[in-house]
Amino acid sequence: MPGRSMASFSGVDACLSSLKNCQSYISTGMDIATNVALDLVEHQNDTKEVNEMERVMLEYAAVSREVNHYMQAVEDTVNQIKRDKPETVPDLKNVVEEKFKALESTNSDLDLRRNEKFVLFKEQLKQMKTQFGAKLDAEESTSLEQVDEDIAVTQSQMNFVCPITQVEMKKPVKNKICGHTYEEDAILELLRNKEQRKKKACCPKIGCNNLELKRSDLEPDEVLKRVIDSQNKQSRSTQ
């Protein structure tokens, strides 16, 4: 009996590993869809094509939710068996399916729109439309005041300068906690130096009260990168 239990859990571990790989592929697909949508806005393509990318993002979010629910069902099943220690190991597939269906029964469309990648997609799309003069839909218009001021006020070239290098950024990353942006290589080097000295890193932007900066707080600022590139192209064309 112990041997059977071990074999079953070995198969479960393999299943979870495969599901985690699926999540990685889904995340990559959502990143690609986001970049396609931003390209469409930047080049002023048809609004219908941009909306199609939003539909694609929601489909990805639905698949991601389904995978998450199945992973949770598997993990809950394993934990239950380890806790109860039954004399006979039940049919894991049936138990997992029951738990999965229970989780899926709670689904709502709002769940998809709360997906982290979808939320970021909508925010970046709104910022791109603001920067490149595209028409905002009703939802975006009512929440326009939420656009990061450091990006919205493009007249100030200081928005493009890294607070660490004091040079215009090429690969800006945004701090999700305080909203400040830095050159990717520069902020990663700062974090490495702090880690080697076993010290906490704080946001290098003067006046910021964010005293604990983490790698997980950083995300590529695709919108700001595109704005910088666009400004540079315009400058070169007028020279």
Sequence and secondary structure as in RCSB ss.txt:
>XXXX:A:sequence
MPGRSMASFSGVDACLSSLKNCQSYISTGMDIATNVALDLVEHQNDTKEVNEMERVMLEYAAVSREVNHYMQAVE
DTVNQIKRDKPETVPDLKNVVEEKFKALESTNSDLDLRRNEKFVLFKEQLKQMKTQFGAKLDAEESTSLEQVDED
IAVTQSQMNFVCPITQVEMKKPVKNKICGHTYEEDAILELLRNKEQRKKKACCPKIGCNNLELKRSDLEPDEVLK
RVIDSQNKQSRSTQ
>XXXX:A:secstr
 HHHHHHHHHHHHHHHHHHHHHHHHHHHHHHHHHHHHHHHHHTT  HHHHHHHHHHHHHHHHHHHHHHHHHHHHH
HHHHHHHHH  SS   HHHHHHHHHHHHHTT  HHHHHT HHHHHHHHHHHHHHHHTT    HHHHHTGGGS HH
HH TT GGGGB TTT SB SSEEEETTT  EEEHHHHHHHHHHHHHTT  B   STT     B GGGEEE HHHH
HHHHHHHHHHHHH 
